[in-house]
């Protein structure tokens, strides 16, 4: 089916480091003189994408294998501008994504402080603006990510930058990254409260792997608008009720959850959706990183319907929820 005849979609959970076409990253790397571990384009493509039955053992492995290269390549004003534009206009042309929220950590794009952080953020905004100028049918916004591996003081700088550029296209903040022994969600309560007070949307990666206690805290204390993944909540009925009562939307990324062993198999994925539906937990379907996981949002929908995980009506409900839950 031609993309233009498909229903318009909103993708709320999309990482810049996992969403740029390998061919574009390859060209950016060579223009910037970045030494890659291979001189073969096809080996490079295999290095930053997942195909067939390939899986990561956990999220830490995914970050080490993939993001360290994509983030390095995107670490310049020119590179991030081109990357953001390519993701937004490419998603519209290929998947009729008319509402796009793209997230990234600007401190993982400034070479450890070598590059000016404001320049990195504004370059991302310029890339988004150029895409929207070419495709006025699209609406988009950028989410700045804090990291579990950063100390609270460093993450507060990211919140302050998000507030500073809220009028220029930054629409929210997020917390992401693999579990870290020194990380404290409680220590970041002021960060989320400050972002909320400034009118920014708040989403938090939690409940993705072995984070039930953290997710309970996030739901009860942080009170975000949305939660990235959150699928572990199905193991706590009371928590699912609290998520539903609070109207928090879960950003569910089916292929990503399978690729990163968050879901053991399709049967586990089916049990997850069954539980969420039974407890009226609102959710939107997202891609997480369409290029890394070799998927797109229509493909995610079709996969769930074909495997009998969701009905067409349930997929349509999730599609509408994505538009309702957007920060844009």
Residue frames relative to the residue before (quaternion, step in Angstrom):
aa qw qx qy qz dx dy dz
X 1.0000 0.0000 0.0000 0.0000 0.00 0.00 0.00
X 0.4741 -0.6627 0.4837 0.3196 3.65 -0.80 0.91
X 0.5761 -0.6221 0.3978 0.3505 3.56 -0.98 0.85
X 0.6560 0.5469 -0.3312 0.4010 3.60 0.94 -0.80
X 0.6775 0.4735 -0.3024 0.4748 3.60 1.18 -0.38
X 0.5656 0.5851 -0.3943 0.4270 3.60 1.26 -0.11
X 0.6220 -0.5432 0.4035 0.3939 3.55 -1.22 0.46
X 0.5136 -0.6306 0.4761 0.3344 3.59 -1.04 0.69
X 0.1846 -0.8066 0.5588 0.0546 3.55 -1.03 0.85
X 0.2495 -0.7133 0.6290 0.1826 3.52 -1.36 0.34
X 0.1117 -0.7682 0.6275 0.0609 3.58 -0.90 0.95
X 0.1706 -0.8413 0.5111 0.0444 3.56 -0.37 1.28
X 0.7724 0.2804 -0.1428 0.5516 3.59 1.16 -0.46
X 0.2709 0.7552 -0.5189 0.2951 3.49 -0.03 1.38
X 0.2172 -0.7986 0.5524 0.0997 3.61 -0.53 1.18
X 0.5120 -0.6654 0.4514 0.3022 3.55 -0.84 0.98
X 0.6687 0.5302 -0.3025 0.4245 3.60 1.00 -0.80
X 0.7483 0.3590 -0.2025 0.5198 3.58 1.24 -0.30
X 0.6766 0.5521 -0.2545 0.4155 3.56 1.29 0.06
X 0.6044 0.5547 -0.3610 0.4435 3.59 1.27 -0.10
X 0.5456 -0.6340 0.4397 0.3271 3.57 -0.93 0.88
X 0.5707 -0.6223 0.4104 0.3445 3.60 -0.93 0.85
X 0.6356 0.5425 -0.3425 0.4294 3.61 0.96 -0.77
X 0.6467 0.5013 -0.3187 0.4785 3.59 1.06 -0.70
X 0.6524 0.5035 -0.3128 0.4723 3.59 0.95 -0.85
X 0.6129 0.5579 -0.3355 0.4478 3.57 1.05 -0.79
X 0.6835 0.4786 -0.2817 0.4738 3.58 0.91 -0.92
X 0.6388 0.5205 -0.3302 0.4604 3.59 0.95 -0.85
X 0.6465 0.5347 -0.3213 0.4393 3.59 0.90 -0.93
X 0.6961 0.4681 -0.2816 0.4659 3.57 0.90 -0.89
X 0.6320 0.5276 -0.3436 0.4518 3.61 0.99 -0.70
X 0.7321 0.4179 -0.2297 0.4864 3.57 1.09 -0.73
X 0.4793 -0.7025 0.4185 0.3189 3.56 1.27 0.01
X 0.3379 0.7385 -0.5112 0.2813 3.59 1.12 0.64
X 0.3513 -0.7401 0.5369 0.2014 3.56 -0.80 1.00
X 0.1807 -0.7956 0.5741 0.0682 3.55 -0.52 1.21
X 0.5807 -0.6169 0.4006 0.3490 3.62 -1.14 0.47
X 0.7719 0.2133 -0.1531 0.5790 3.59 1.26 -0.02
X 0.3424 -0.7188 0.5637 0.2197 3.56 -1.21 0.51
X 0.5838 0.5548 -0.3682 0.4645 3.56 1.32 0.11
X 0.4417 -0.6964 0.4923 0.2786 3.58 -0.72 1.05
X 0.6708 0.5166 -0.3192 0.4258 3.60 0.86 -0.88
X 0.6319 0.5008 -0.3352 0.4873 3.59 1.07 -0.63
X 0.6167 0.5376 -0.3348 0.4675 3.58 1.08 -0.72
X 0.6520 0.5151 -0.3151 0.4585 3.57 0.93 -0.91
X 0.6542 0.4987 -0.3114 0.4757 3.58 0.97 -0.81
X 0.6291 0.5716 -0.3214 0.4173 3.55 1.10 -0.73
X 0.8044 0.2838 -0.1364 0.5038 3.62 0.98 -0.76
X 0.6913 0.3799 -0.3005 0.5361 3.58 1.22 0.39
X 0.2943 -0.7353 0.5807 0.1886 3.55 -1.29 0.33
X 0.0192 -0.8154 0.5766 -0.0482 3.55 -0.80 1.03
X 0.8016 0.2990 -0.2061 0.4749 3.53 -1.32 0.22
X 0.7663 -0.3220 0.2638 0.4893 3.57 -0.85 -1.01
X 0.3237 0.7786 -0.4845 0.2330 3.56 1.26 0.30
X 0.0258 0.7964 -0.6018 0.0539 3.57 -0.97 0.94
X 0.3750 -0.6597 0.5917 0.2721 3.52 -1.32 0.38
X 0.5222 -0.6382 0.4610 0.3278 3.57 -1.13 0.61
X 0.7857 -0.0786 0.0820 0.6082 3.56 1.15 -0.64
X 0.7036 -0.4683 0.3236 0.4254 3.55 -1.30 0.07
X 0.5949 0.5789 -0.3624 0.4238 3.57 1.07 -0.67
X 0.6519 0.5058 -0.3100 0.4723 3.56 0.98 -0.84
X 0.6272 0.5399 -0.3369 0.4489 3.58 1.01 -0.79
X 0.6690 0.4985 -0.3071 0.4578 3.59 0.87 -0.92
X 0.6801 0.4959 -0.2951 0.4522 3.58 0.92 -0.89
X 0.7085 0.4784 -0.2684 0.4440 3.57 0.92 -0.88
X 0.8253 0.2930 -0.1041 0.4714 3.56 0.84 -0.95
X 0.7440 0.4536 -0.2657 0.4123 3.58 0.54 -1.15
X 0.6035 0.5761 -0.3889 0.3907 3.60 0.98 -0.63
X 0.6827 0.4528 -0.2916 0.4939 3.60 1.12 -0.56
X 0.6897 0.4730 -0.3075 0.4539 3.59 0.80 -0.90
X 0.6472 0.5077 -0.3271 0.4652 3.60 1.00 -0.74
X 0.6253 0.5343 -0.3377 0.4577 3.59 1.01 -0.76
X 0.6769 0.4995 -0.2953 0.4529 3.57 0.85 -0.96
X 0.7156 0.4499 -0.2490 0.4728 3.59 1.04 -0.75
X 0.5331 0.6888 -0.3717 0.3213 3.61 1.27 -0.02
X 0.6169 0.4357 -0.4365 0.4889 3.52 0.46 1.30
X 0.6363 -0.5330 0.3739 0.4137 3.61 -1.12 0.46
X 0.6719 0.5024 -0.3046 0.4510 3.58 0.90 -0.91
X 0.6758 0.5104 -0.2957 0.4420 3.56 0.94 -0.92
X 0.6987 0.4603 -0.2962 0.4606 3.58 0.88 -0.84
X 0.5968 0.5469 -0.3670 0.4582 3.59 1.07 -0.59
X 0.6784 0.4792 -0.2892 0.4759 3.57 0.87 -0.94
X 0.6504 0.5376 -0.3173 0.4328 3.58 0.96 -0.85
X 0.6732 0.4951 -0.2998 0.4602 3.57 0.84 -0.97
X 0.6609 0.5011 -0.3172 0.4599 3.57 0.87 -0.89
X 0.6635 0.5215 -0.3117 0.4366 3.59 0.90 -0.91
X 0.6554 0.5123 -0.3194 0.4538 3.60 0.97 -0.78
X 0.7164 0.4646 -0.2755 0.4415 3.58 0.76 -1.02
X 0.7260 0.4077 -0.2817 0.4768 3.61 0.77 -0.89
X 0.6215 0.5405 -0.3504 0.4460 3.60 1.09 -0.61
X 0.6501 0.5169 -0.3193 0.4563 3.60 0.99 -0.80
X 0.6399 0.5119 -0.3326 0.4667 3.56 1.06 -0.66
X 0.6921 0.4800 -0.2892 0.4550 3.58 0.84 -0.93
X 0.7658 0.3934 -0.2067 0.4648 3.59 0.89 -0.90
X 0.8416 0.1898 -0.0671 0.5011 3.58 1.02 -0.67
X 0.4182 -0.7236 0.4503 0.3143 3.58 1.30 0.15
X 0.2549 0.7404 -0.5633 0.2636 3.56 0.95 0.96
X 0.0822 -0.8392 0.5376 0.0031 3.58 -0.26 1.27
X 0.7385 0.2172 -0.1852 0.6109 3.57 1.30 -0.08
X 0.0174 0.8458 -0.5217 0.1101 3.53 -0.36 1.27
X 0.0610 -0.7601 0.6463 0.0291 3.54 -0.86 1.02
X 0.0824 -0.8125 0.5766 -0.0235 3.53 -0.61 1.21
X 0.1132 -0.8329 0.5408 0.0322 3.59 -0.73 1.02
X 0.0932 0.7763 -0.6192 0.0717 3.53 -1.19 0.64
X 0.4035 -0.6673 0.5663 0.2670 3.54 -1.33 0.37
X 0.3384 -0.7775 0.4833 0.2177 3.62 -0.36 1.15
X 0.6386 0.5385 -0.3374 0.4341 3.61 1.11 -0.56
X 0.6520 0.4505 -0.3243 0.5165 3.57 1.27 -0.14
X 0.6603 0.4411 -0.3087 0.5236 3.54 1.32 0.38
X 0.6726 0.5041 -0.3089 0.4452 3.63 1.19 0.17
X 0.4906 -0.7120 0.4009 0.3026 3.56 1.25 0.59
X 0.7126 -0.4949 0.2586 0.4248 3.53 0.79 1.10
X 0.7548 -0.3675 0.2001 0.5052 3.56 1.10 0.66
X 0.4765 0.6802 -0.4373 0.3450 3.58 1.25 -0.11
X 0.7379 0.3365 -0.1929 0.5523 3.56 1.07 -0.78
X 0.5402 -0.6227 0.4622 0.3269 3.56 -1.15 0.65
X 0.4625 -0.7203 0.4464 0.2608 3.57 -0.69 1.13
X 0.6434 0.5202 -0.3295 0.4548 3.59 0.95 -0.80
X 0.6397 0.5256 -0.3255 0.4568 3.57 1.01 -0.77
X 0.6253 0.5321 -0.3289 0.4666 3.57 1.05 -0.79
X 0.6888 0.4831 -0.2840 0.4599 3.59 0.83 -0.99
X 0.6841 0.4763 -0.2984 0.4648 3.58 0.87 -0.90
X 0.6075 0.5407 -0.3596 0.4575 3.60 1.07 -0.58
X 0.6175 0.5228 -0.3365 0.4818 3.57 1.09 -0.70
X 0.6397 0.5168 -0.3173 0.4723 3.58 0.99 -0.84
X 0.6544 0.5102 -0.3183 0.4585 3.59 0.93 -0.86
X 0.6299 0.5285 -0.3347 0.4603 3.58 1.01 -0.75
X 0.6492 0.4993 -0.3075 0.4844 3.56 1.01 -0.83
X 0.6504 0.5282 -0.3213 0.4414 3.59 0.90 -0.89
X 0.6509 0.5160 -0.3177 0.4574 3.58 0.98 -0.83
X 0.6429 0.5148 -0.3245 0.4650 3.57 1.00 -0.80
X 0.6922 0.4764 -0.2803 0.4639 3.60 0.92 -0.89
X 0.5924 0.5516 -0.3631 0.4615 3.57 1.17 -0.51
X 0.6869 0.4662 -0.2761 0.4845 3.57 1.00 -0.82
X 0.7952 0.1842 -0.0705 0.5734 3.58 1.05 -0.78
X 0.1297 -0.8470 0.5121 0.0590 3.62 0.28 1.23
X 0.5353 0.6177 -0.4075 0.4073 3.59 1.27 -0.14
X 0.6807 0.5071 -0.2632 0.4585 3.57 1.26 -0.48
X 0.1413 -0.7256 0.6639 0.1131 3.53 -1.24 0.65
X 0.0241 0.8185 -0.5716 0.0521 3.58 -0.98 0.78
X 0.0375 -0.7766 0.6282 0.0306 3.52 -1.32 0.37
X 0.3524 -0.7338 0.5464 0.1970 3.54 -1.23 0.51
X 0.1904 -0.7555 0.6195 0.0955 3.55 -1.11 0.82
X 0.2552 -0.7621 0.5760 0.1492 3.59 -0.82 0.98
X 0.2797 -0.7948 0.5276 0.1080 3.54 -0.83 1.09
X 0.2656 -0.6830 0.6565 0.1791 3.51 -1.14 0.82
X 0.3077 -0.7748 0.5303 0.1541 3.59 -1.19 0.42
X 0.5287 -0.6483 0.4521 0.3096 3.58 -1.00 0.83
X 0.6702 0.5054 -0.2975 0.4549 3.56 1.16 -0.49
X 0.6096 0.5370 -0.3523 0.4646 3.60 1.28 -0.09
X 0.4948 -0.6182 0.5027 0.3468 3.62 -1.12 0.51
X 0.6754 -0.5152 0.3306 0.4114 3.62 -1.14 0.49
X 0.6325 0.5485 -0.3422 0.4265 3.60 0.98 -0.78
X 0.6643 0.4929 -0.3017 0.4740 3.55 1.00 -0.79
X 0.6602 0.5024 -0.3075 0.4661 3.57 0.98 -0.81
X 0.6040 0.5571 -0.3689 0.4344 3.61 1.08 -0.59
X 0.5801 0.5663 -0.3789 0.4462 3.59 1.10 -0.58
X 0.6423 0.5209 -0.3204 0.4620 3.58 1.00 -0.81
X 0.6339 0.5140 -0.3287 0.4753 3.59 1.00 -0.80
X 0.6567 0.5133 -0.3143 0.4545 3.58 0.91 -0.90
X 0.6494 0.4988 -0.3204 0.4762 3.59 1.01 -0.75
X 0.6208 0.5357 -0.3462 0.4558 3.60 1.02 -0.74
X 0.6570 0.4974 -0.3042 0.4780 3.57 0.99 -0.84
X 0.6347 0.5550 -0.3223 0.4305 3.56 0.96 -0.88
X 0.7976 0.2878 -0.1328 0.5132 3.57 0.95 -0.88
X 0.2793 0.7894 -0.5039 0.2122 3.57 1.22 0.44
X 0.6925 0.4763 -0.2811 0.4632 3.56 1.05 -0.69
X 0.6830 0.4876 -0.2746 0.4694 3.56 1.29 -0.16
X 0.7610 -0.3788 0.2114 0.4824 3.61 1.20 0.12
X 0.5263 0.5610 -0.4423 0.4612 3.59 1.25 0.07
X 0.1254 -0.8528 0.5065 0.0203 3.58 -0.52 1.17
X 0.8319 0.0121 0.0132 0.5546 3.61 1.18 -0.27
X 0.3182 -0.7034 0.5939 0.2263 3.51 -1.42 0.01
X 0.1544 -0.7711 0.6158 0.0495 3.52 -1.27 0.55
X 0.2113 -0.7056 0.6481 0.1934 3.53 -1.37 0.24
X 0.0890 0.8101 -0.5701 0.1038 3.58 -0.75 1.02
X 0.4853 0.6542 -0.5010 0.2925 3.53 -1.36 -0.09
X 0.6160 -0.5604 0.4036 0.3789 3.58 -1.19 0.52
X 0.6692 -0.4681 0.3806 0.4339 3.57 -1.28 0.33
X 0.0736 -0.7954 0.6017 0.0021 3.58 -0.98 0.90
X 0.5256 -0.6876 0.3953 0.3078 3.62 -0.75 0.99
X 0.7372 0.4108 -0.2355 0.4820 3.61 1.04 -0.63
X 0.5097 0.6766 -0.4145 0.3326 3.59 1.25 -0.10
X 0.0616 -0.7759 0.6277 0.0147 3.56 -1.09 0.85
X 0.3446 -0.7324 0.5495 0.2070 3.57 -0.63 1.10
X 0.6062 0.5695 -0.3558 0.4262 3.58 1.06 -0.74
X 0.6493 0.5285 -0.3179 0.4450 3.58 1.01 -0.81
X 0.7025 0.4487 -0.2583 0.4883 3.58 1.25 -0.34
X 0.3389 0.7447 -0.5059 0.2730 3.59 1.21 0.24
X 0.6531 0.5070 -0.3416 0.4469 3.65 0.86 -0.78
X 0.6011 0.5704 -0.3581 0.4302 3.57 1.09 -0.67
X 0.7015 0.4639 -0.2686 0.4695 3.56 0.83 -1.01
X 0.6512 0.5174 -0.3207 0.4532 3.58 0.97 -0.81
X 0.6385 0.5196 -0.3241 0.4662 3.57 1.02 -0.76
X 0.6497 0.5137 -0.3107 0.4663 3.58 0.99 -0.86
X 0.6505 0.5150 -0.3127 0.4624 3.58 0.96 -0.88
X 0.6573 0.5268 -0.3110 0.4402 3.57 0.91 -0.94
X 0.6815 0.4693 -0.2749 0.4896 3.56 1.16 -0.60
X 0.5764 -0.6318 0.3563 0.3763 3.59 1.28 0.03
X 0.4722 0.6694 -0.4472 0.3592 3.57 1.24 0.26
X 0.4909 -0.6189 0.5185 0.3273 3.54 -1.22 0.50
X 0.1994 -0.7781 0.5858 0.1079 3.57 -1.15 0.61
X 0.0676 0.7523 -0.6529 0.0558 3.53 -0.92 1.00
X 0.1379 -0.8019 0.5802 0.0373 3.57 -1.09 0.72
X 0.3646 -0.6741 0.5945 0.2435 3.55 -0.98 0.87
X 0.3487 0.7109 -0.5604 0.2430 3.59 -0.57 1.08
X 0.7627 0.3344 -0.2554 0.4912 3.55 -1.20 0.45
X 0.4433 0.6848 -0.4615 0.3485 3.55 1.21 0.52
X 0.7848 -0.1078 0.0619 0.6071 3.57 1.01 -0.78
X 0.8601 -0.1267 0.0497 0.4916 3.56 -0.77 1.14
X 0.5224 0.6420 -0.4042 0.3893 3.59 0.87 0.92
X 0.2003 0.8280 -0.5102 0.1186 3.60 1.07 0.59
X 0.6546 0.4997 -0.3241 0.4656 3.61 0.89 -0.86
X 0.6504 0.5075 -0.3130 0.4705 3.55 0.97 -0.84
X 0.6619 0.5059 -0.3191 0.4518 3.58 0.91 -0.85
X 0.6039 0.5414 -0.3579 0.4626 3.60 1.04 -0.69
X 0.6583 0.5056 -0.3009 0.4695 3.56 0.95 -0.92
X 0.6457 0.5280 -0.3209 0.4487 3.58 0.93 -0.89
X 0.6779 0.4939 -0.2944 0.4581 3.58 0.86 -0.95
X 0.7544 0.4225 -0.2187 0.4522 3.59 0.85 -1.00
X 0.7971 0.3159 -0.1496 0.4924 3.59 0.97 -0.79
X 0.7016 0.4231 -0.2725 0.5045 3.60 0.85 -0.90
X 0.0682 -0.8422 0.5257 0.0982 3.57 1.03 -0.90
X 0.0752 0.8357 -0.5378 0.0820 3.58 0.65 1.11
X 0.5841 -0.5476 0.4561 0.3884 3.52 -1.32 0.20
X 0.7982 0.0362 0.0225 0.6008 3.55 1.06 -0.85
X 0.2229 -0.7381 0.6154 0.1637 3.53 -1.33 0.28
X 0.3939 -0.7094 0.5387 0.2268 3.54 -0.94 0.96
X 0.8265 0.0495 -0.1195 0.5479 3.54 -0.61 1.24
X 0.1807 0.8422 -0.4986 0.0974 3.64 0.04 -1.21
X 0.3751 0.7923 -0.4359 0.2039 3.56 1.28 0.11
X 0.5825 0.5985 -0.3837 0.3940 3.61 1.16 -0.43
X 0.5028 0.6696 -0.4261 0.3425 3.60 1.20 -0.24
X 0.5407 0.6297 -0.4171 0.3703 3.61 1.16 -0.33
X 0.6287 0.5341 -0.3354 0.4549 3.60 1.24 -0.27
X 0.7327 0.2996 -0.1972 0.5784 3.59 1.30 0.09
X 0.3024 -0.7938 0.4998 0.1694 3.58 -0.16 1.28
X 0.6341 0.5337 -0.3372 0.4465 3.56 0.99 -0.79
X 0.6429 0.5167 -0.3195 0.4665 3.56 1.01 -0.77
X 0.6312 0.5213 -0.3384 0.4641 3.59 0.96 -0.78
X 0.6385 0.5170 -0.3333 0.4625 3.58 0.99 -0.78
X 0.6607 0.5034 -0.3160 0.4584 3.60 0.96 -0.83
X 0.6204 0.5282 -0.3385 0.4707 3.60 1.04 -0.75
X 0.6755 0.4939 -0.2883 0.4655 3.58 0.90 -0.95
X 0.6708 0.5066 -0.3028 0.4491 3.59 0.89 -0.93
X 0.6916 0.4681 -0.2711 0.4786 3.58 1.10 -0.75
X 0.4046 -0.7343 0.4590 0.2939 3.59 1.25 -0.23
X 0.3473 0.7386 -0.5020 0.2862 3.57 1.17 0.59
X 0.2902 -0.7688 0.5489 0.1531 3.57 -0.78 1.03
X 0.2863 -0.7339 0.5898 0.1777 3.57 -0.90 0.94
X 0.2863 -0.7272 0.6022 0.1632 3.56 -1.01 0.91
X 0.0694 -0.8399 0.5383 -0.0074 3.58 -0.04 1.31
X 0.0910 -0.7934 0.6019 -0.0023 3.56 -0.82 1.09
X 0.2557 -0.8415 0.4484 0.1593 3.63 0.26 1.24
X 0.7080 0.4500 -0.2865 0.4628 3.61 0.68 -1.03
X 0.6255 0.5396 -0.3281 0.4582 3.58 0.98 -0.82
X 0.6700 0.5046 -0.3050 0.4510 3.59 0.90 -0.90
X 0.6508 0.4872 -0.3125 0.4914 3.58 1.07 -0.67
X 0.6705 0.5156 -0.3002 0.4410 3.60 0.88 -0.92
X 0.7586 0.3709 -0.1930 0.4997 3.59 1.06 -0.77
X 0.5027 -0.7007 0.3872 0.3261 3.56 1.29 0.44
X 0.3185 0.7115 -0.5419 0.3141 3.56 1.13 0.65
X 0.7285 0.2001 -0.1335 0.6414 3.54 1.20 -0.71
X 0.4865 -0.6984 0.4449 0.2785 3.56 -0.77 1.04
X 0.7825 -0.1405 0.1480 0.5883 3.56 0.94 -0.93
X 0.7414 -0.3942 0.2909 0.4585 3.56 -1.33 -0.06
X 0.6129 0.5542 -0.3515 0.4401 3.59 1.04 -0.72
X 0.6516 0.5025 -0.3098 0.4764 3.58 1.00 -0.81
X 0.6274 0.5325 -0.3265 0.4651 3.55 1.04 -0.78
X 0.6463 0.5186 -0.3116 0.4651 3.55 1.02 -0.82
X 0.6438 0.5104 -0.3222 0.4702 3.61 0.99 -0.79
X 0.6198 0.5524 -0.3399 0.4418 3.57 1.06 -0.75
X 0.7000 0.4560 -0.2794 0.4733 3.57 0.78 -0.97
X 0.6096 0.5559 -0.3523 0.4419 3.58 1.03 -0.74
X 0.6753 0.4899 -0.2917 0.4679 3.58 0.93 -0.90
X 0.6539 0.5152 -0.3194 0.4527 3.58 0.92 -0.86
X 0.6651 0.4968 -0.3008 0.4694 3.57 0.96 -0.85
X 0.6500 0.5359 -0.3148 0.4373 3.57 0.99 -0.85
X 0.7571 0.3464 -0.1899 0.5203 3.58 1.13 -0.64
X 0.4700 -0.7224 0.4081 0.3013 3.58 1.29 0.41
X 0.2813 0.7461 -0.5451 0.2589 3.58 1.00 0.83
X 0.3487 -0.7559 0.5060 0.2256 3.62 -0.58 1.04
X 0.0538 0.8022 -0.5927 0.0473 3.57 -1.01 0.79
X 0.2243 -0.7206 0.6385 0.1505 3.49 -1.35 0.48
X 0.3956 -0.6970 0.5427 0.2512 3.57 -1.12 0.61
X 0.0161 -0.8067 0.5880 -0.0570 3.56 -0.86 1.04
X 0.4977 -0.6838 0.4561 0.2768 3.57 -1.29 0.21
X 0.3151 -0.7601 0.4982 0.2733 3.61 1.15 -0.66
X 0.7414 -0.2721 0.2089 0.5767 3.59 0.86 -0.99
X 0.2268 -0.8452 0.4632 0.1405 3.60 0.25 1.22
X 0.6836 0.4707 -0.3069 0.4657 3.61 0.98 -0.70
X 0.6428 0.5176 -0.3287 0.4591 3.59 0.93 -0.83
X 0.7807 0.3343 -0.1647 0.5016 3.57 0.87 -0.98
X 0.3801 -0.7616 0.4598 0.2532 3.58 1.32 0.13
X 0.5331 0.5818 -0.4233 0.4452 3.53 0.75 1.11
X 0.1045 -0.7428 0.6424 0.1569 3.55 -1.34 -0.20
X 0.7071 -0.5176 0.2705 0.3986 3.57 -1.19 0.45
X 0.6274 0.5102 -0.3483 0.4741 3.61 1.01 -0.70
X 0.6316 0.5319 -0.3291 0.4581 3.58 1.03 -0.76
X 0.6200 0.5322 -0.3404 0.4653 3.59 1.03 -0.76
X 0.6569 0.5138 -0.3050 0.4599 3.57 0.93 -0.90
X 0.6805 0.4969 -0.2887 0.4546 3.56 0.86 -1.00
X 0.6211 0.5494 -0.3337 0.4484 3.58 1.02 -0.81
X 0.6858 0.4878 -0.2898 0.4558 3.59 0.85 -0.93
X 0.6642 0.4896 -0.3064 0.4747 3.57 1.02 -0.76
X 0.6768 0.5080 -0.2965 0.4428 3.58 0.86 -0.96
X 0.7138 0.4276 -0.2568 0.4916 3.61 1.03 -0.71
X 0.4937 -0.6869 0.4173 0.3321 3.59 1.22 0.09
X 0.3920 0.7265 -0.4730 0.3078 3.57 1.21 0.50
X 0.7775 0.0392 -0.0150 0.6274 3.57 1.07 -0.81
X 0.4322 -0.6545 0.5463 0.2940 3.56 -1.23 0.48
X 0.6580 -0.4880 0.3670 0.4406 3.62 -1.18 0.29
X 0.6408 0.5282 -0.3289 0.4496 3.60 1.02 -0.76
X 0.6615 0.4976 -0.3055 0.4706 3.58 1.01 -0.77
X 0.6169 0.5261 -0.3355 0.4797 3.57 1.10 -0.69
X 0.6493 0.5134 -0.3130 0.4657 3.57 0.98 -0.84
X 0.6194 0.5366 -0.3348 0.4650 3.57 1.05 -0.75
X 0.6637 0.4899 -0.2985 0.4800 3.59 0.98 -0.85
X 0.6076 0.5530 -0.3489 0.4509 3.60 1.07 -0.73
X 0.6854 0.4716 -0.2837 0.4768 3.58 0.88 -0.91
X 0.6187 0.5554 -0.3471 0.4338 3.57 1.04 -0.76
X 0.6104 0.5666 -0.3535 0.4258 3.59 1.02 -0.76
X 0.6641 0.4852 -0.3092 0.4775 3.59 0.95 -0.81
X 0.6630 0.5214 -0.3012 0.4447 3.57 0.99 -0.84
X 0.7419 0.4335 -0.2132 0.4650 3.58 1.04 -0.83
X 0.4435 0.7279 -0.4389 0.2842 3.59 1.25 -0.05
X 0.4277 -0.6845 0.5334 0.2531 3.56 -1.19 0.61
X 0.5540 0.6342 -0.3949 0.3672 3.58 1.20 -0.36
